Amino acid sequence: MISKALIAIIFRKSAQPADKKLNYVAEIETIKNQLSKLIPDKNIIKLAWNKLKPLATVSGISSLFMQVAELVKNFYVPDFR
């Protein structure tokens, strides 16, 4: 499970509706779960990453993107656009 602090940042800093915020949390969990596998599915990581892109512009969450990008770089080259 991702940290409560990260969830708080997503809910406090993002202007998105609550249901979208919950989806962001789920996508982060999806990436985390894939990275815990012996053979992560690159396509799942890519799909989840692309769904998180709207968070890249939220102040206070950009550091999260850098951390996740570092984790997934061996499986998928993240695009921040």
Residue, then its C-alpha position, 0 to 999 in steps of 0.5 A: m500500500i502506498s503511504k498515507a502521506l502520499i494519499a493525503i497529498i493527492f487528495r489535498k493538492s489535486a483539484q480533480p474529483a474524489d473518484k479520479k483521485l481514488n483512481y490515481v491511488a489505484e494506478i500507483e498501486t498497480i505500478k507498485n504491484q507490477l514492480s514487485k513481480l519477477i517479470p513485470d508486465k510492461n504494458i500494464i506499467k505503461l497504461a497505469w503511468n499514462k493515467l497518472k499524467p494529469l498529476a504531473t502538474v500538481s504542486g507537491i506531487s512532482s517529486l512522486f513522479m520522479q520517484v515512480a519514473e526512477l522505478v519504472k525506467n527499466f520497464y518503460v521510459p516515462d513521458f511527462r507530456 
